[in-house]
Amino acid sequence: MPFQLGIHFMSGKTEDKADDGKKKGGKGLLIGILAVVLAGGGGAGWFFLKPPKDPDAEKLALYKASAEPVFVKLDPFTVNLADEGGDRMAQLEVVLQMQNQHAESELKKVMPVVRNSVLKLASAQKADQLLTEKGKEALAESIKARTAEAIAWDKATGGHGDDKKAAAPAGSPLIVVPGPVVAVLFNQLLVQ
């Protein structure tokens, strides 16, 4: 019988240790669950209370002017002018100053259309128009407008169109973005 008592005595100690382990494990489990719940609650609070992200912010970044000027030189043009007799011609080199690299890449996609527009605009001029400062400025403005049309700069955010009310989607504020072409420069304009 003493042998049975010894086993019983040892088994009693083992059970006490097992009970202590379960109690400690229960506290650790409770602390772990509490930590997960608090972390989840904090994450949910941050998600629901953070300021809403502006959906147009990334889109508007495409229209922001670059710090460095972006110039695109078009190949030279030689055109017959619209003078009586058709014996006058002009040679011109056009450089477009673009709003940013995005505008430059959009221009390159439609370069044949832009060159065609410049060719038509220049050939519609008369020699006496191109010899005046006012005539050169008018041609530059026409080239700028036609280039912007060819690029199809996004008018949904305000664009470069004259009808600003039609440019903004209904119910949203009008955000005016600059046109893709900052300036039209003539490196050469020779009338013969």
Number of C-alpha atoms within 10 A of each C-alpha: 6 7 8 9 10 11 12 12 11 12 12 12 12 12 11 12 12 12 12 12 12 12 12 12 12 12 12 12 12 11 12 12 12 12 12 11 12 12 12 12 12 11 12 12 11 11 11 9 9 9 8 8 7 8 8 10 9 9 12 14 10 15 20 16 20 13 8 9 12 17 19 14 13 15 10 14 17 16 18 20 22 16 15 8 7 10 10 15 19 20 15 19 16 21 18 23 20 23 24 21 19 16 22 19 13 15 24 13 12 14 16 12 17 22 18 11 17 22 17 13 17 25 19 15 20 20 20 10 13 20 13 11 10 11 16 17 14 14 20 21 14 17 25 22 16 18 25 21 16 17 22 16 23 18 19 17 20 23 23 20 18 9 11 16 12 13 19 18 13 10 6 9 11 17 16 17 20 15 26 31 24 17 17 21 17 14 11 14 16 13 18 10
